[in-house]
Amino acid sequence: MEQDKSKIAIMIMAAGASSRMGRTKQLLPWGTTTLIGNAIKNAKASDACEVFVVLGAYADVIKKSIGLKEKDLIYNKDWESGLGSSISHATKAILTQSEDYDGVLVMLADQPLIDASYLNQMITEFYYSDFSIIATKYKQGNGVPAIFGASHFLELQQLNSEHGAKDIIRLNKNKLLSLDPKGKTADVDTYEEYLRMGGKSI
């Protein structure tokens, strides 16, 4: 591990079927790459020590487009069960490779404005505060991107709800630091949203 890297592993959630989009959302063009490529680029530019991509629907076609090594890909055959299932499966897979992580950072493939600067802000707060969860503030509460310290690994492995890790965040408010993303959490759910955010018409 590089000296300036943390012991934080990033898991990029890209297992969904993009049902509201009507096409493979992860592969929509974004800048010089794609939505999933953009997420990987920003994650790798951060101070995280490892970056994993969690695949489910369209796994084969997405895998071909991103050029990651097999060890960096995690496949969730139960992806239809929801985000919680993918987070649980990914946490187990990551800890099988190594238990030497201080925490995991969960981020989504469809939030293209989340950049390395914001990810590093989260990582810095995790190490220089006394909080074991660093989450992102939304109008409706807190969510991902979020870092979960090692003390929450068991909780992550037990997830199976449609709501991902929000229950863990909600039940650990005394261990939570909530960060203002300053507008970076806009996500791409529909093709119209994609175009409004600056996506290319295809």
Helices and strands as residue ranges (DSSP letters): E 8-14, G 25-27, E 29-30, E 33-34, H 35-44, E 50-55, H 59-66, G 70-72, E 73-75, G 79-81, H 83-97, E 103-108, H 116-128, E 133-138, E 141-149, G 150-152, H 153-157, H 166-171, G 173-175, E 176-179, H 191-196
